[in-house]
Amino acid sequence: MEWDAPAIVLDVRPYGEGDALATVMTAQHGPHRGLARGGASRGKAATWQAGNMVQVHWTARLSDQLGSFAGELIYPGAAHAMQDAMALSMLTAICTIAEGAVPEREPHPRIFDGLLHLIPRLPLGDATLTDLIEWEMVVLSDLGYGLDLTSCAVTGRTEGLAYVSPRTGRAVSEEGAGAWAARLLPLPGFLTGPTQPDMAGWRDGLRLTGHFLARDAFGNQHRPLPLARAMLYDRVSTAAQKDDVTENAG
């Protein structure tokens, strides 16, 4: 059994002396584990880094075996992200989400394609948070937990959508929320229209997708939301608070 395909490295762990146990994702094979021979050695460690795009060849005697990887670097996503703390935080978060939320060997081309477009944009910094949150929406949708942001669950109107029900995942307008607004999740405007996002909007977007990732994508596996994803939210939330203080001081 064997296949050859472009892949994104999601996770790498040392295995034995000089080898590495790697998880990669491809369009046709989903997240897939294998033994990267020499993957932890000085000559190959730079190739097997989470976030890198690699041309991978997988071989095994039987299809259900772990098998082994050989790989050639296509794009050093990890090296580019390491130049900026926010970019590295985003890269670590999306790799852990893809590795943990998507079932092993289950193909999800939309999730894979989203990573292909997202990873090269990470060095752009904060602005990439919009793409990241929209990618998380794709993850939720592809796994069967998609949100409905088309109209208000209470009034049926499409205008003035400001919240999302944490129970149903449906949008709610200011009018429809009424006294229940404090119990709902804020819906950032950039997810429903051409609104220019800021740190507060990105914070609310990460809070929104994070709630459903934690409850559904990971909660149904009895696993917590990855620490890297929680740390990304904390980083953005802290930046949003600083922006609020600066604005109020001005």
N, C-alpha and C positions, 0 to 999 in steps of 0.2 A: 504494500500500500504506500502511495506517495502522492504529494501534490506540491505545486510551486505557485506562489502568488505574492503580490505586494501585501505587506502587513504592517501593522502598528504595534510596537512593543508596549504592552500594558504593565507588565510586572516581571521582575527578574530577582531571583534569589540564588545565593551561592549553593552549589551542590557538589560535595566531595572536594577533590583537589583540582581546581582550575575549571570545573564545569559550572553550569548555571541551569537552574530550572526556570524556564521562561514561559510567560503567557503572552501570546500575540493575538491580534484580531485581523481577520481578513473579511472581504465582502461575502465570500462563499462559504466560509467555515466558521464564522463567528469567533469568539474567544477560544483559543486552542492552546493547550499546554504541550510542552515538549522539552527534551533535554538538549540544551545548546552546548555541544562539545567545545570545550575550551572557552566558553562564554565569559568566564571570570578571569581569564588570563590577561596579561598585560597587552597582548596584541589584539584581542577581540573584545575586551570589556567595553571599549568606547562604542562598539556597534550595538551591544545588547544593553541599552539604556532605555528606561521607560520614556515614551514619547518619541522615540526614533521611528522613522519609516524605513523598513528593511525588506529586501526581496528574500523571501524565506522558502527553503525547500525542506519539506517534512517527509520523513520515511519511517515506516514501521512494518513489522512482519504481518501484524493483524490490525484491522481498523480501530479496535477498541484499546489498543496499547498506547502507552505514553509516547513512544517514538522519539526521534531526535531531529533537531533543527540544524540546518546550515544557513547562514544568512550573509547578505551583502548590504551595506549601508546605502540607502537612497537619499535620505534627508536627516541631518542631525538635529531633530527637534529638541532633544534634551539640552544640547550645547547652546542653542540659541536662547532657550528659555532661561537658562542659568544666569544670563546677563541682567535679569530684572527680577526682583523679588515677587512682584505681582504675577508676572508671566510664569514663573516657576510654581507658584501656588496654584494657578489655574491649571497648568499642565498636570501636576500631581493629582489634583481633584478629578479631572476628567478621566485620567487613566484608571484611578481607583473605582470610579463609578462604572465605567465600561467593563472593567474586570469583574466587579462584584455584582452588578445588576443584571447583566446579560447572561443567560444560561450558556454553559460551555458547549461549544460546537453547534450552537444554534445561529444560523445566519441572519443578520440584520443589516442589510446593505445601507439603509438610510442612516443608521447610527454610525457605521463605518465611514460613509461618505462625509458625514458631518465632521468627524474627527480629521479626515484628510484636509478639509477646508479650514478647520479651526486651528490646528496646531501651527501652521506657518504664520498665522496672524497673531499668535500670542505675544511676540516681541513688541507689537504695537501698544501693549499695556492696557490701561483701564478700559479703553473703548471696546476691547474684545469681549468684555463682560456681557455685552448685549448678545453676541454670537453664542457665548457659552450658555447663557440662560435659555436661549432659543433651542440650542442643541439638547439641553436637558428636557425641554418640552417634547422634543422628538423622541428621546429615550422613553419618557413616560407613555407617549402615544404608541410607540412600536411594541411596548411591553403590555399594552392593553389597559393603561391607566391614564389615558389622555384627558386633559381638562377641556371644558366647554366654555369658551370665552366669547361666544357669538352673541348672546343676548342675556338679559337679566332673568334669573330663575324665578323671580317674584312677579315682575311686571311684564315680562316678555319684550321689553324695549331694548333696542341696541345702543341707545345713547346713554352717556353718563355712567358707564360701567366703572366701578371704583373698588370692588371687593371680589373675593372668591370664597365660597363656602368651604371650610376645611373638611367638611364631611362628604359633600357631593362633588366638589371640584367644578361647580358651575359659577359663572359670574353673577354678581349682584350689583345693582346700581345704587347710587346714593339714596335715591327715593325708596328703593326696595329694601335697603338695609335697615332704615329707621333706627330703633333702639338697639338693634342687634349688631350694629356696626363694630363695636369693640370686640365682638367674638369672631369676626371675619378676618380673613387675610387681605392685606392691601394688594390691589392690583395695579402695578406700575403702568403708566400710560403707554410706554413704548411697546408693550405686548399687544395692544389693541389699535394703535394708530401711529402716525408720524410724529411722535413726541420725542424731543431730545432728552435722553436719559442723563441723570447725574448719579452721584454716589448713593443718595437716598433711594433713587429708583432701582439701581442695581441691587442694593441691600434688600429691598422689598421683593425683587424678582428672585433672588437667591433664597429668601425665606419661603416664598411661594413654592418653587420647585423642590426645595429641600424638604418641605413638609410632606409632599406626596412621594418623593423618593424614599424618605425614611419610613413612612407608613406602609407604602405599597411595594415598591421595588425591592427594598431591603427588609422591611418589616415582615412581609410574607415569607421570607427566608429565615426569619428569627435572627436577623443580623442587624447591627446598628448602622446608621449612616457612616460612611468612612470618615475617619478622623481628618484626613486631608480636606475633605469637602467642608466639614465643620470649621476648620481653620481658615478656609477661604472666606466663608461667611463672616467670621470674626474680624478678619482683616478689612473687608469691605465695610462692615458695620462701624468699625473704629474710624475709618476714613470719613464715613458719612457724618459721624458725630463731630469730627474736627471741622468739617465743612459747615455744620450748623453753628458751631461756636464762632467761627470766623465771620459767618454771615450776620449773626446776632451782634457781634462786637462792632461790625461795620455800620 
